[in-house]
């Protein structure tokens, strides 16, 4: 009798642990907040709530990414080629379109924001970021994405840190202008995503090469939100 009770308790415990593990895994597998129904939680404006694991790259691989952040994901991911849809019945009425978050991408050259090899904002850089803040404040803001970049001069580790510092400096300034810090996502790409083409700026470090590589020293800022 005691063995039977013991085995029953162990079986119930195993099932309970299995269910908890499944629920925990379901939460980890999404970079969006999931409600008790297993659906993505949304704001009053229909925008998905993100977890701290969210990044643009993670959104592109998340099953809810196309639903929540279609504007940030390549069109080929969210709209794969498909057979022509069947004609809708004549009596069918299309539902009213729901406003979608719109994006505005701004690329700011680092020489306008920072001196060469620096991450301290220049006065001209602050003026440009004032325009970004004004655009953000004219929207029901979803997120501002600031991605810093560096040119190829210097080591990879150094350039990675420099690009991160530039993105962080942009964030700090935008926060000082009233944009909530939790609405600004920053990332550094180092020198991995140059705008200049291979072989375009040949030679070792020199004033001429530094000037040629200027387009690679930049901060990409993307503003996502809906019109007020």
Secondary structure by P-SEA (a helix, b strand, c coil): caaaaaaaaaaaaaaaaaaaaaaaaaaaacccccccccccccccccbbbbcccccaaaaaacccccccccccccccccccccccccccccccccccccccbbbbbbbbbcccccccccccccaaaaaaaaaaaaaaaaccccbbbbbbbbcccccaaaaaaaaaaaaaaaaaaaaaaccccccbbbbbbcccccccccccccccccaaaaaaacccbbbbbbbbbbcc
